[in-house]
């Protein structure tokens, strides 16, 4: 369990208007140059050189922030503050931005399916607050009945607290992906792949909305520490594992055939009952029990058969 004192709380970084700071830096640079080339005094020259050096260092304090971005700053290893509002700012030039997910410049990666080199360039140390999509890889898990299934989900998420995202976890992108895998595995084992014959229980295939809500609720509790807000979780792929897919397909086909036959028999019995009732009520023909049994047998064969019946016309006496 993570102690409360180790969880950083977001605070605003001390900053000034960047344009005012830039004007001040330019004016100080002009004064410094004048001190070097103007009075021709050793003290003035030293002061001018120090002024130019200070101007150069001050330039590192200028920060530009775009909409939906945050800048988490540290000063000599201590948390300094966070800037979340877009604009042009000047902060302490000795502050450095922190973002564990930012890639260093000119990092080369190789695609596993292609030998072409892919060069990824860093996008700075700013933390994006935009809504993003995590398309997690498909993974093999067991459902409630122990059947191996292949399932994949997509997560719609965004960073809500940049300070927590940077300091409370090592890499919030990796943290979210791992927690998504764990949540998916935990929820999948609580439900069967498909509902039973009565159809009353929830299943992964038949209760997608309920399962998605459960996934979102549990994933949100897991990633709260990283300052992440989960907007939506959806199942993108669901199937039996290849080793049992054929057997499960035969089982589904058998269940479908049985259900269809059950409906056919129920309909045939009701039609036979209706036929006997109408014949009796309208006094069309009087049948004894043996003849009724033969008629019922013939009607059920005709109504429940897979092929069309071939009628036989009896031109003689019924008896």
N, C-alpha and C positions, 0 to 999 in steps of 0.2 A: 504494500500500500504506500502510495507516494505521500510524503508529509506535506502539510499545507504550506509550510514556510519555503519549500522548494518551488512552489508554483508562482511564477512571476505574474504580477498584475500590470496591465497596460497603463501607461501615463504619458502625457504629452511632453515631447522634447522641447527644451528651451531653444527658440529660434527667433530670427528677425527677418524683416522683409528683404528678399534677395536683391531687389533693384536698389534699395537704399544702401545695402552693404556693397554692391558693385560700384556705385558712384563714389562711396567713401574710399574704396580700394584704389580707384583710378586717381582720385584727388591726392591720396597719400603717395601714390607712385610718382605723380608729377612733382610733388614737393620733394620727394627723395632724390629725384633726378636733379632738381634745381640745387639741392644742397651739395651734390657731388660736383656739378660743373659751375656753380655760381660763386659762392664766397671763396673757394679755393683754400679752405681751412681744414686742417687735418681732422678736427673734431666734427666739422660739418660733413666731411667725406665719410667718416665712420658711421655717423648718424644716418646719412643717406643710404649707405650700403645695408645697414641694419633695417632701414625702412623698406628697401626693395625686397630683402629676404623675408620680412614680415608680410609684405604684399603677396609674395609667391606662396607662402604657407597659407595665407587667408583664402586664396583662391580655392583650396581644397574644401573649404567650408560651404561653398555654393552647391545647392542641391535643387534639382528640378524634379517635381513629382507630378505624374500624369493621373488622370481620373482612375479610380479603382486600383490604386496602388498604395503601399505602405512602406515606410522606411524605418527599420528597427536599428537604433544606434547604441553603441557601447563606447565608453570612455575609459581607456586603460583597464579593460577587463570588467568594468562595472556597467550595469544597465543604465543608459543615459535617458532614454525616452523613445517615443514612437511618433512619427509624423504620418497622418493618414489623409489630410486634406490636400487636394491638388494645388500646385502653385510653385513659386520660386522662393527658396529659403536660403538663409545663411545660418549655419550652426557652428559650433566649436570645431575648428579644422582638425583637431586631434581625434574627433569622433570617427568611428568606422562603422559602416553598415554591416549587418549580419543576415545571411540567408543561407542555410545549410543546403538548400536544393539548387542554388546557382552553380552552374558549371564554369570552370575556368576557361579562358579563351583558348581557341584552337585545340579543343579536345576531340580526338579522332575515335570514331566508333565504326565497327564493321557489322554490317547486317548479317545475321546467321544464315540467311538464304541467298545472299548475294555477295559477291566479292568486291563490289563497288565501295569505295571508302566514303563515309559520311562524316562531314566536318560539322560539329555543333559549336556554335558561338555563344558566349555567355550573354545573358540579357541583364547584367548588372545584379546588384544586391537587393533590388526592390522585391517586396513580397506582393504577388498579385492577389487582389481581393475579388477578382471576377469569378463568376460561376463557371466551374470546369466539370469535365466528364472523365470518369475513371472506368474504362472498359476492361474489367478484370478478366484474366485468362480463365478459360474453362478448367474445371478441376473435377476429379473423380471423388465422389463421396458416397456414403451409404444412407439410404432412406430409413424410415422407421422399421421396415421389415428386413433390413439388412441387405437389400438389393443394391448393387453398385450402379450408380447413375452418373451421368456427365451433366454438369450444370454450370452456367455462367451468368453473371449479372453485370449491369451497368449502374454506376453510382453518379448522381448529380450532386456536386458539393462545392463549397467555397470556404475560404479562410475568413472567419469572423473576428478572431483576435490574433493579430500578427505576432504579438509578443509571446503568447502561449505557443504558437506554431513554431517559433524560432528557438525558444529556450527550453520548453518542457519536453520536447522529443528531439531525437537526433536528426531525423529527416521526415517531415510530415507527409510527404508523398508516399514514401515507403511505409511509414507507419499506417497510413490509411489503407494501403493495399493489403498489408498483412492482417489488419483488423477485419477487413472485408472478407478475406479468406476464412478467418476463424469464425466470424459470424455466420457466413454461409454454411460452413460445415456443421455448426451447432444447431442452426434452425432446420437444416435439411433432415437431420436424424430424428426430428420430432414429428414428421409427417410422412405418410406413404407416398410413393410416386403417383399412384392413381387411387381413386376411391373404391371401396368395396361394393358389393352388389346392391346393398341397400342405399348407397350413395349419400348417407347422412354425414359421414366424417369428412373433415377437410383433407385435401391432398395437394401436392405440389403442382399437379397439372390442372386440377379443377378449381383451386382456390388461389389463383395467382395474386389477386388484390390483397387478400388477407396475409398471404406469405410475404408480399412486398412490404406491407405495413409492419410486420414483425421484424423483418430484416432492417428496415429503416430505424425502428425504435431501439433495437439492440445495438446497431452500429453507432447510432448517435451517442449512446451512453459510453461506448468504448473510446470515441474520439473527442469527447468533450475536453479532455485534458490538453489536447493539441489545438484548441481554439477553432475547430472545424465544425461547420454546420452542414448536415446532410439534408438535402432538399428532397431527394427521391431515390429509391432503389427499385430496379426492375429486373426481372429474370429475362435474359436474352436468349438462352439456350437451355433446353431440358430434354434429355434422352437417356435411354438405358445404355449402360456400358456395352461395348461391342461383344464381350464374351457371353452376355445373356440376352442381347437384343433379339436374336432369332427366336429363342425360346419364349420370350415375353410377347413377341409378335404373334406367335401361334396361340398363346394363352389369350391375348386380346381378341383374336379372331374367333376362338372357341367360345369365349364369353359373348361375343356379338351374335354368333350363330344361335347359341342357347337362348339369348334374350329374344331374338327374332322368332324362333320356333315357339317360345312361350306365348308371344303375342298372337301368332298364327293359330295355335291350339285354342287359346281363349276365344278368339273370334269365331273359329269353326264350331266350338261347342255352343256358343250363343246363337249362331245361325241355325244349327240343327234343332235346338230347342224351339226357336221361332218357327221353323218349318213344321215340326210336329204339332205345335200348339195351333197354328193356323189350319192345318189339315183336320185337326180334331174339332175345333170350334166351328168351322164352316161345313162340317159333315161331308167333306170331299171324298174321303175314303176311311174305312174303319180297319185298323191294324191291330193284330194281337201282339203280345210281347215279343214273340219270336220274330215277327215281321218288322216290328219297330227296331229290334236289335240289328237286324240285317240292314235296314235303311240307315240307321245311325252309323254303322260300320262303313257303308258305301259312301255316305256323305262326308265322313271324316277323311276317308281315303282321297276323295276328290278335292276337298278343301285344303288338306294338309300336304298334298303331293307336290313334288317339285316340277312335274310336267303336267301338261294339259290332259284331262281325262278323255278317253275314247268311248263315247256313249254306245250302248248296245240297245237297240230298239226291240222290245218284246211285243210281238204282234198277237200272241196268244192270250190265254187267261192269266190274270194276276196270280191265281192260285193253281 
